[in-house]
C-alpha cells in the first residue's frame, strides 16, 4: 500500500440523482428522493477514491464500516457533491469522514472505513464464506 495521503486530505465526487437512485423497494416507489442505500453507495465510492490511488499491484480495497446520517432530502435531478476527508491511516486501514451537499445544504454525513489487503488474502476470505 502506497502512503500517498495524510489525515485532512480530501477527495470529491458529484452524483446527479436519477430515478434509479430514488427510494424504491419490491413493493414500488416510496418517494422520488435520493435513497439512503444509494447515498451510502456513493459515499463509499467517494472514500474509495483514495484506495484507488493507494493500492498496489496485487492489492484491493474492501469496505469495513459505513455510517449514514441523513439530514435532508435530495430530489430527483439534484446534484449531490460528496467530500471525503481522511481522518486516520493505520497500517492498512483508511478511515474517512464524508459530507454530502446539494448546493449549500448538508444532506448527509458519516464515516467510512476501508482496508487495503492482498488479493490472495481476500480470495481466501471469500472462499471460506
DOKEVEX-256732 format. One record per residue: x, y, z of N, C-alpha, C, O in turn. Coordinates in pm, 1 decimal, always signed. Last residue first. Layout:
! DOKEVEX-256732
       nu       nv       nw      cau      cav      caw       cu       cv       cw       ou       ov       ow
        X        Y        Z        X        Y        Z        X        Y        Z        X        Y        Z
...
***
This chain:
! DOKEVEX-256732
       nu       nv       nw      cau      cav      caw       cu       cv       cw       ou       ov       ow
  -1624.0  -1813.2   +296.8  -1751.2  -1750.9   +332.0  -1869.6  -1843.4   +310.1  -1983.7  -1804.7   +335.4
  -1382.0  -1903.4   +210.1  -1430.9  -1957.5   +336.9  -1566.9  -1903.4   +377.2  -1620.6  -1942.8   +480.8
  -1340.2  -1752.5    -12.3  -1355.3  -1897.3    -29.8  -1413.2  -1961.0    +96.0  -1484.9  -2060.8    +88.6
  -1299.0  -1499.7    +96.2  -1421.0  -1524.4    +18.7  -1446.7  -1674.5     +1.9  -1561.7  -1718.2     +1.8
  -1046.0  -1535.4   +215.0  -1162.3  -1496.2   +297.1  -1293.2  -1530.2   +225.6  -1386.4  -1582.8   +286.5
   -894.4  -1593.0    -11.7   -906.5  -1693.8    +94.0  -1025.9  -1662.9   +183.0  -1099.2  -1753.7   +222.3
   -918.8  -1349.8   -147.9   -969.0  -1473.0   -210.6   -987.6  -1582.8   -107.6  -1084.8  -1658.0   -113.9
   -786.1  -1179.1    +34.0   -928.7  -1162.9     +8.7   -990.1  -1288.3    -52.6  -1099.9  -1329.0    -14.6
   -526.5  -1276.7     +7.2   -593.3  -1284.8   +137.5   -745.0  -1271.1   +119.9   -822.3  -1342.8   +183.4
   -477.8  -1211.0   -260.7   -472.6  -1351.4   -217.7   -545.3  -1369.5    -84.3   -617.6  -1467.4    -65.8
   -478.2   -934.2   -258.3   -588.5  -1003.8   -325.5   -593.9  -1150.8   -283.6   -702.1  -1208.3   -272.2
   -398.8   -778.9    +46.8   -351.5   -857.0    -66.9   -471.0   -930.3   -126.5   -555.3   -982.4    -53.4
   -592.8   -485.4   +129.7   -536.2   -617.1   +157.9   -482.7   -679.7    +30.0   -517.5   -638.2    -80.6
   -695.8   -205.9   +283.5   -628.2   -249.3   +162.1   -553.7   -377.0   +197.4   -464.5   -378.0   +282.3
  -1011.3   -124.0   +412.9   -880.8   -186.0   +433.7   -824.9   -222.5   +297.8   -898.1   -264.7   +208.3
  -1213.5   +154.0   +509.0  -1172.0    +52.2   +412.5  -1035.1     -0.7   +452.4   -955.2    +67.8   +516.2
  -1487.7   +319.5   +647.5  -1358.0   +256.6   +672.6  -1333.8   +151.6   +565.1  -1421.4    +71.0   +534.0
  -1662.1   +620.2   +684.8  -1641.7   +500.4   +604.3  -1500.9   +450.7   +629.3  -1405.9   +529.0   +632.2
  -1920.0   +825.4   +827.1  -1783.3   +774.3   +821.8  -1779.6   +649.2   +733.9  -1881.0   +582.7   +712.6
  -2121.9  +1116.9   +753.2  -2093.8   +988.0   +813.8  -1946.7   +953.1   +805.9  -1861.1  +1038.3   +781.7
  -2405.6  +1297.9   +625.5  -2268.1  +1290.2   +673.3  -2247.4  +1152.1   +733.6  -2343.2  +1079.8   +761.2
  -2627.6  +1484.3   +409.5  -2583.7  +1363.7   +480.1  -2439.6  +1378.8   +525.3  -2362.9  +1459.3   +472.5
  -2695.0  +1736.8   +322.7  -2799.4  +1634.7   +319.0  -2759.8  +1507.9   +393.7  -2846.3  +1431.7   +436.9
  -2650.8  +2073.0   +365.7  -2596.3  +1943.7   +406.2  -2709.3  +1841.8   +404.3  -2808.4  +1857.5   +475.6
  -2671.0  +2313.0   +115.6  -2748.4  +2234.8   +212.4  -2682.3  +2099.1   +238.7  -2660.7  +2020.5   +146.4
  -2559.2  +2453.6    -87.2  -2503.7  +2476.2    +46.8  -2571.3  +2392.4   +154.4  -2533.6  +2399.5   +271.4
  -2602.2  +2201.8   -322.9  -2575.0  +2344.7   -304.5  -2507.2  +2362.9   -169.3  -2408.6  +2295.4   -139.7
  -2620.5  +1939.8   -132.1  -2689.3  +1989.1   -251.6  -2682.4  +2140.4   -238.1  -2748.4  +2199.5   -152.7
  -2360.3  +1736.2     +6.1  -2432.9  +1863.3     -3.1  -2507.3  +1874.7   -135.4  -2461.3  +1824.6   -238.0
  -2221.6  +1519.1   +232.5  -2289.5  +1526.9   +103.8  -2375.7  +1652.3   +106.0  -2455.2  +1671.8   +197.9
  -1911.4  +1423.9   +382.1  -2033.0  +1505.0   +381.0  -2090.2  +1499.6   +240.4  -2018.3  +1478.7   +142.7
  -1720.8  +1185.3   +571.1  -1768.9  +1242.8   +446.4  -1889.4  +1331.2   +474.3  -1959.1  +1316.1   +574.7
  -1414.6  +1052.5   +698.3  -1546.0  +1112.6   +721.5  -1590.6  +1166.1   +586.2  -1508.5  +1189.4   +497.5
  -1230.9   +745.4   +681.1  -1270.7   +874.7   +625.9  -1400.9   +922.1   +688.9  -1486.0   +841.9   +727.5
   -960.0   +542.4   +739.3  -1086.4   +589.5   +795.1  -1112.7   +729.7   +742.3  -1030.2   +820.0   +756.0
   -794.1   +266.5   +629.7   -818.5   +407.5   +597.4   -956.1   +444.2   +650.9  -1056.6   +384.4   +612.4
   -548.5    +29.4   +712.1   -685.7    +76.0   +733.3   -695.7   +226.5   +710.8   -617.0   +304.1   +765.1
   -300.7    -81.0   +728.8   -370.1    -93.7   +600.5   -516.0    -47.1   +608.5   -597.0    -80.3   +522.0
   -180.6   +137.5   +955.6   -139.0    +17.0   +884.2   -209.6    +12.9   +748.9   -180.8    +95.8   +662.6
   -402.4   +385.8   +951.6   -335.4   +298.8  +1048.3   -308.5   +165.1   +981.5   -400.9    +88.6   +953.9
   -502.5   +699.6   +910.5   -438.8   +592.8   +834.0   -360.6   +510.0   +934.3   -264.6   +557.8   +994.6
   -792.7   +907.2   +955.9   -675.3   +834.7  +1005.3   -630.9   +729.3   +905.4   -710.2   +677.4   +826.9
   -948.7  +1076.4   +799.8   -939.1  +1101.0   +943.6   -818.6  +1030.6  +1003.2   -750.1  +1085.2  +1089.7
   -978.2  +1218.0   +488.4   -908.8  +1114.7   +565.4   -899.4  +1160.4   +710.7   -848.7  +1268.6   +740.3
  -1290.5  +1302.5   +362.9  -1170.8  +1352.7   +430.8  -1107.0  +1239.1   +507.9  -1174.4  +1170.9   +585.0
  -1494.9  +1357.2    +83.3  -1437.9  +1260.1   +176.8  -1308.8  +1317.4   +232.1  -1227.8  +1373.7   +158.5
  -1778.4  +1506.5    -26.9  -1640.2  +1535.6     +9.1  -1597.6  +1434.8   +114.0  -1657.2  +1427.4   +221.4
  -2017.0  +1513.4   -287.7  -1958.5  +1442.3   -173.9  -1815.9  +1491.3   -152.6  -1742.0  +1514.6   -248.4
  -2288.6  +1677.8   -407.6  -2142.3  +1684.3   -402.4  -2094.5  +1619.2   -272.5  -2127.3  +1664.2   -162.7
  -2555.4  +1617.7   -618.3  -2504.2  +1596.6   -483.0  -2352.0  +1594.6   -489.4  -2293.5  +1519.1   -567.0
  -2799.8  +1772.8   -793.9  -2657.3  +1739.8   -798.8  -2606.0  +1734.5   -655.9  -2612.0  +1832.9   -582.2
  -3130.6  +1643.0   -854.6  -3035.5  +1722.6   -775.1  -2892.0  +1678.0   -801.8  -2866.1  +1560.7   -828.8
  -3294.3  +1461.0   -978.9  -3237.7  +1568.6  -1059.8  -3138.1  +1656.3   -986.3  -3068.0  +1736.0  -1048.8
  -3496.8  +1403.8   -699.5  -3455.6  +1355.7   -830.2  -3409.1  +1475.4   -913.9  -3476.5  +1578.3   -919.0
  -3379.4  +1576.3   -402.1  -3479.6  +1539.4   -500.9  -3417.4  +1481.9   -627.4  -3301.1  +1507.6   -658.5
  -3269.7  +1490.5    -95.4  -3220.3  +1539.5   -224.4  -3316.8  +1487.1   -328.9  -3333.9  +1366.0   -342.5
  -3349.2  +1580.1   +248.2  -3367.3  +1505.8   +123.6  -3296.1  +1572.9     +5.5  -3267.1  +1692.5     +6.4
  -3120.8  +1585.1   +530.4  -3221.8  +1650.0   +444.9  -3235.1  +1569.5   +316.1  -3142.3  +1497.9   +278.4
  -2963.9  +1412.7   +681.0  -3002.2  +1541.6   +737.9  -3115.2  +1609.6   +661.2  -3195.5  +1682.6   +719.3
  -2867.2  +1090.0   +769.0  -2943.1  +1168.9   +672.1  -2991.7  +1297.2   +740.1  -3054.2  +1290.7   +845.9
  -2577.2   +942.8   +819.4  -2669.6  +1029.6   +892.7  -2739.7  +1114.9   +787.9  -2678.3  +1201.6   +725.7
  -2429.9   +635.8   +789.9  -2500.4   +740.9   +714.7  -2593.8   +813.1   +809.8  -2679.3   +751.2   +873.2
  -2127.1   +448.4   +794.2  -2240.0   +509.1   +864.3  -2299.6   +617.8   +776.9  -2229.3   +683.3   +699.9
  -1948.8   +153.5   +745.1  -2011.2   +268.1   +680.0  -2125.6   +317.6   +767.4  -2210.7   +239.5   +809.9
  -1665.1    -63.6   +721.7  -1766.1     +5.5   +801.2  -1820.2   +123.6   +722.1  -1749.0   +185.8   +643.3
  -1509.1   -191.5   +536.0  -1515.7   -249.6   +670.0  -1626.1   -187.1   +754.2  -1675.7   -249.8   +847.8
  -1448.6   -273.5   +194.1  -1517.7   -192.9   +293.7  -1526.3   -265.8   +426.8  -1548.2   -386.9   +430.8
  -1132.5   -319.3    +54.4  -1258.1   -382.4    +95.6  -1319.5   -295.5   +205.3  -1250.6   -250.4   +296.8
   -901.3   -295.1   -218.7   -969.3   -240.6   -101.9  -1096.4   -317.7    -72.8  -1159.5   -373.7   -162.4
   -620.5   -495.4   -311.1   -754.4   -443.1   -336.8   -811.2   -390.5   -205.8   -774.3   -435.2    -97.2
   -310.7   -584.4   -477.2   -389.2   -542.5   -361.0   -527.1   -495.3   -405.8   -547.9   -460.2   -521.9
   -162.8   -628.1   -704.0   -185.6   -742.5   -615.5   -262.7   -708.7   -489.7   -279.3   -794.6   -403.1
    -17.5   -311.6   -706.7    -43.8   -433.6   -783.1    -59.3   -549.6   -685.1    +22.1   -566.6   -594.4
   -157.9   -111.1   -438.4    -52.8   -151.0   -530.7    -96.9   -273.9   -608.3   -200.9   -333.1   -579.2
   -365.6   +162.1   -347.3   -342.7    +18.2   -359.9   -236.3     -8.6   -464.7   -226.0    +61.3   -565.5
   -394.9   +441.3   -372.8   -303.9   +385.3   -272.9   -271.1   +238.3   -293.4   -160.9   +194.3   -260.7
   -586.6   +507.0   -560.6   -450.3   +558.1   -579.9   -349.5   +490.0   -487.7   -231.3   +481.7   -520.9
   -809.7   +377.5   -461.2   -770.6   +354.7   -599.8   -628.6   +401.7   -627.9   -558.4   +342.6   -709.9
   -836.7   +486.3   -205.4   -788.4   +349.0   -221.3   -738.1   +324.7   -362.5   -635.8   +259.0   -382.0
   -955.1   +736.2   -260.0   -821.2   +729.0   -200.4   -758.6   +592.1   -227.6   -642.6   +582.7   -267.8
  -1203.5   +657.1   -356.5  -1112.9   +726.9   -447.6   -970.5   +731.3   -392.4   -874.8   +730.4   -469.7
  -1355.9   +562.4   -148.2  -1272.6   +465.7   -220.4  -1176.2   +534.0   -318.0  -1076.7   +473.5   -357.8
  -1508.4   +783.4    -81.8  -1398.6   +744.0     +7.9  -1302.4   +647.8    -62.1  -1181.7   +651.6    -38.1
  -1686.6   +770.6   -296.9  -1604.4   +889.7   -276.9  -1484.8   +857.2   -187.5  -1372.6   +899.5   -215.6
  -1808.3   +519.7   -251.5  -1727.6   +543.0   -371.8  -1635.2   +662.8   -352.7  -1517.7   +656.6   -388.7
  -1947.9   +569.3    -15.9  -1838.1   +471.8    -15.0  -1748.7   +490.8   -137.1  -1626.5   +479.2   -127.0
  -2131.5   +751.2   -116.4  -2038.7   +793.5    -11.2  -1919.3   +698.6     -6.5  -1804.6   +741.7     +5.3
  -2270.4   +586.8   -291.5  -2191.2   +696.4   -345.5  -2093.9   +753.1   -243.2  -1985.4   +798.4   -279.5
  -2394.2   +404.8   -114.0  -2309.7   +355.7   -224.2  -2216.2   +466.7   -272.0  -2096.7   +443.6   -290.9
  -2546.3   +582.7    +40.2  -2437.9   +505.4   +102.5  -2340.8   +453.8     -3.4  -2219.3   +458.8    +15.5
  -2730.5   +668.5   -150.5  -2640.4   +765.8    -90.9  -2520.6   +693.9    -28.2  -2406.8   +739.0    -41.8
  -2865.4   +430.0   -184.8  -2791.4   +486.7   -297.9  -2690.6   +589.5   -248.5  -2578.4   +596.5   -298.8
  -2979.6   +397.5    +70.6  -2887.3   +295.7    +19.4  -2807.9   +345.6   -100.2  -2692.1   +306.9   -116.0
  -3142.7   +626.0    +90.8  -3029.3   +609.4   +181.6  -2929.8   +507.5   +127.2  -2808.9   +528.2   +136.4
  -3235.5   +778.4   -219.9  -3249.2   +674.0   -118.5  -3123.3   +663.5    -33.0  -3012.3   +689.1    -79.6
  -3345.1  +1084.6   -312.4  -3224.0  +1004.0   -304.3  -3237.2   +905.5   -188.3  -3248.5   +945.8    -72.6
  -3696.0  +1076.4   -391.2  -3577.5  +1139.7   -333.2  -3466.5  +1036.0   -322.9  -3491.5   +915.5   -324.4
  -3976.5  +1013.7   -449.0  -3876.6  +1047.6   -550.5  -3760.2  +1129.8   -493.9  -3730.2  +1238.6   -542.9
  -4073.0   +727.9   -248.8  -4077.1   +870.7   -278.4  -3961.0   +906.1   -371.3  -3859.0   +837.1   -372.6
  -4125.0   +455.1   -314.8  -4162.9   +511.6   -185.1  -4178.3   +662.6   -199.4  -4282.8   +718.7   -166.5
  -4225.3   +237.6   -571.5  -4163.9   +365.7   -535.1  -4216.4   +412.8   -400.1  -4336.8   +410.5   -374.6
  -4255.2   -116.2   -472.9  -4271.3     +1.4   -557.3  -4201.0   +124.4   -503.3  -4127.9   +118.5   -404.4
  -4195.4   -347.2   -341.5  -4335.5   -305.0   -338.2  -4361.2   -179.5   -421.3  -4476.5   -139.9   -438.8
  -3923.3   -364.9   -356.4  -4002.4   -458.7   -436.2  -4149.1   -417.8   -443.3  -4218.6   -449.9   -539.6
  -3858.0     -7.8   -341.9  -3836.6   -145.5   -298.5  -3919.8   -236.8   -387.3  -3980.6   -190.4   -483.7
  -3700.2   +308.4   -359.7  -3796.7   +212.7   -413.1  -3756.8    +73.4   -364.7  -3638.8    +42.0   -349.1
  -3578.6   +619.4   -361.3  -3624.6   +517.9   -267.3  -3735.2   +432.5   -327.1  -3848.6   +477.5   -343.4
  -3355.9   +670.0   -644.4  -3462.8   +708.1   -551.5  -3514.4   +588.6   -472.9  -3496.6   +473.2   -511.9
  -3183.4   +608.4   -842.0  -3124.4   +634.6   -710.7  -3230.0   +663.1   -604.2  -3196.9   +678.5   -486.6
  -3336.0   +596.2  -1068.8  -3273.8   +470.7  -1023.5  -3212.4   +485.4   -884.5  -3191.4   +385.4   -815.9
  -3390.0   +862.8  -1112.8  -3496.8   +779.8  -1055.6  -3441.9   +645.9  -1006.6  -3496.1   +588.1   -912.4
  -3086.4  +1028.0  -1004.6  -3180.6   +980.8  -1107.1  -3288.3   +898.0  -1038.7  -3277.9   +867.1   -920.0
  -2879.5  +1287.0   -903.2  -2978.5  +1188.6   -859.2  -3073.0  +1156.5   -975.1  -3131.8  +1246.2  -1035.5
  -2555.7  +1312.5   -994.2  -2687.4  +1368.6  -1023.8  -2788.3  +1259.2   -992.5  -2782.2  +1150.5  -1049.9
  -2273.1  +1339.0   -792.8  -2374.3  +1247.6   -846.5  -2500.0  +1328.9   -876.2  -2545.4  +1405.9   -791.5
  -1924.2  +1399.8   -754.7  -2060.8  +1450.2   -773.0  -2148.5  +1344.5   -837.1  -2104.4  +1269.8   -924.5
  -1659.3  +1403.4   -521.5  -1732.3  +1328.4   -623.1  -1871.5  +1388.4   -633.0  -1930.9  +1424.2   -531.3
  -1332.4  +1458.8   -380.6  -1471.5  +1495.8   -405.3  -1527.4  +1414.1   -521.0  -1453.9  +1363.3   -605.8
  -1107.4  +1422.1   -107.1  -1146.5  +1385.4   -242.9  -1292.8  +1426.0   -258.7  -1368.1  +1427.5   -161.3
   -847.5  +1547.9   +112.9   -986.5  +1531.0    +68.8   -994.8  +1485.3    -76.6   -903.8  +1506.4   -156.7
   -650.2  +1521.4   +412.3   -660.6  +1522.6   +266.5   -804.1  +1489.9   +225.1   -873.6  +1414.3   +292.9
   -664.6  +1471.7   +683.3   -700.7  +1605.2   +636.6   -710.8  +1615.8   +485.5   -773.2  +1708.8   +434.4
   -392.1  +1247.0   +706.3   -517.9  +1298.0   +762.1   -540.3  +1443.8   +720.9   -449.1  +1526.4   +723.2
   -245.0  +1189.0   +378.8   -234.7  +1210.5   +524.1   -370.3  +1257.2   +575.5   -454.3  +1302.0   +497.5
   -122.5   +976.7   +110.3   -210.3  +1076.0   +170.8   -187.0  +1084.3   +320.1   -119.8  +1000.2   +380.0
    +34.9   +772.3    +20.1    +30.7   +894.5    -60.0    -43.3  +1009.1     +7.6    -29.3  +1124.7    -32.1
   +174.6   +503.2    +69.1   +135.6   +607.3   +165.4   +139.9   +742.9    +94.5   +236.4   +818.2   +107.8
    +63.2   +211.3    -93.3   +140.4   +334.5   -102.4    +85.7   +437.5     -2.5    -35.5   +455.9     +8.3
    +84.9   -117.7     +0.0     +0.0     +0.0     +0.0    +89.4   +124.0     +0.0   +179.1   +138.2    +83.1
***
